[in-house]
Amino acid sequence: MSPRNAEHTPVPSRPKSVHAKSVLDPEWEDALRAGQAEDGEQGSVDAELAVLHLFRHVRAVEPLAPEALDQLWRAQIAPQITPVPWWRRRWLWGVVPVAASAALLVVVLRTSPDGTEVADATAPSAPLIAAASPSPASALERQFAQLEGDARRELGGNIDRGRGVLRSQLLAMASKGDTP
Amino acid sequence: MTMTRAARGWMSLLAGLVLGALLMLVGLAQAGRLAPSRPEVLVALAQTLEVEHQRVDLLLAQKDIAGAIAALERLRTTEWPDRAVAGEAAEQLRHDVYGRLLRLRLDHPKVDPRSPDQLAAIAQEGLGDDYKTLATNAFTARLVALRGEVSELRGDDDAALLAYDEALTMNRGLLQQALTGAAP
């Protein structure tokens, strides 16, 4: 148990207790502590003691000694109101590993098994880069894809001409009465 | 014996006509417009290949790469007609088939694998010896480009470069033709 009223400076002008068990009587605290001890140290009398001290303070200001004030500031007030640096904040310990894992995942997923980077369809620069430096084979294959339609039409036209010549030959033979 | 002025004039006219006719025939032959001597061969070949190409399309749609390659390999055993018999169109049809086969083999090297030398032999077989006398067309240009890819596989960078340059020149000519044809 802490010493009773250790933080209080005695008030010289305080009158002697004229009324037994008055609210300003320090015996209240002893009585409350004794009652708590009798109850087996169950519960708390801090609230009641706080009220007692409030009454005393209202009755006569109880100044704190500078040392006691410093100790109170250092032990209780300062830790509560001093801002925590950003690198010591607790949420950072959760966010940093998650962000690092996500970045690693992005790097792994964007790289194909053979080490080549997968082209991102949403990135507009990817096709431009691919088009800027194609291999000769792929460039020629793309050219063929562009020319293929016209080439097939022209080839089909040639075959149709052959079909026309064949038809005319067959008609000529039929008109002569020959067999093919 | 001296020719009269009139006779010389007639001779010049006749020579001009003969030369003009020859040039026209050569021009038509170069453009592939000379009718084949046996058009029925070309027509039969074209019909056969059309069916086979559709079959290959179907096999590819079913992801049966091995089946598609096998179907095109069977076409290699076809007795391809000469240019004199079936015209230039028959050669273009052959180049188309071989180009498709080589493209599949290069894209899927693990399916029924062939060595780079064997692929080069396929390319040479498809092109033939006189492909350079053909009128410029996209199918021959593609097969030449594929021969360049095969040369690259063989590690013969000079041959690859030559083939790519040749194919590029062909394609440039075709694009020029397309642009000229499209111009008003």
HADDOCK unambig.tbl for C-alpha pairs under 7 A between the chains (distance, minus, plus):
assign (segid A and resid 136 and name CA) (segid B and resid 164 and name CA) 6.79 0.50 0.50
assign (segid A and resid 137 and name CA) (segid B and resid 145 and name CA) 6.65 0.50 0.50
assign (segid A and resid 137 and name CA) (segid B and resid 149 and name CA) 6.31 0.50 0.50
assign (segid A and resid 140 and name CA) (segid B and resid 145 and name CA) 6.69 0.50 0.50
assign (segid A and resid 144 and name CA) (segid B and resid 138 and name CA) 6.29 0.50 0.50
assign (segid A and resid 144 and name CA) (segid B and resid 142 and name CA) 6.32 0.50 0.50
assign (segid A and resid 147 and name CA) (segid B and resid 138 and name CA) 6.32 0.50 0.50
assign (segid A and resid 148 and name CA) (segid B and resid 138 and name CA) 6.48 0.50 0.50
assign (segid A and resid 151 and name CA) (segid B and resid 137 and name CA) 6.84 0.50 0.50
assign (segid A and resid 151 and name CA) (segid B and resid 138 and name CA) 6.04 0.50 0.50
assign (segid A and resid 155 and name CA) (segid B and resid 89 and name CA) 6.34 0.50 0.50
assign (segid A and resid 158 and name CA) (segid B and resid 89 and name CA) 6.53 0.50 0.50
assign (segid A and resid 159 and name CA) (segid B and resid 42 and name CA) 6.89 0.50 0.50
assign (segid A and resid 159 and name CA) (segid B and resid 43 and name CA) 6.31 0.50 0.50
assign (segid A and resid 159 and name CA) (segid B and resid 89 and name CA) 6.98 0.50 0.50
assign (segid A and resid 162 and name CA) (segid B and resid 35 and name CA) 6.58 0.50 0.50
assign (segid A and resid 162 and name CA) (segid B and resid 36 and name CA) 6.96 0.50 0.50
assign (segid A and resid 162 and name CA) (segid B and resid 39 and name CA) 4.93 0.50 0.50
assign (segid A and resid 162 and name CA) (segid B and resid 42 and name CA) 6.92 0.50 0.50
assign (segid A and resid 162 and name CA) (segid B and resid 43 and name CA) 6.59 0.50 0.50
assign (segid A and resid 163 and name CA) (segid B and resid 39 and name CA) 6.63 0.50 0.50
assign (segid A and resid 163 and name CA) (segid B and resid 43 and name CA) 6.02 0.50 0.50
assign (segid A and resid 165 and name CA) (segid B and resid 39 and name CA) 6.64 0.50 0.50
assign (segid A and resid 166 and name CA) (segid B and resid 39 and name CA) 5.63 0.50 0.50
assign (segid A and resid 166 and name CA) (segid B and resid 40 and name CA) 5.98 0.50 0.50
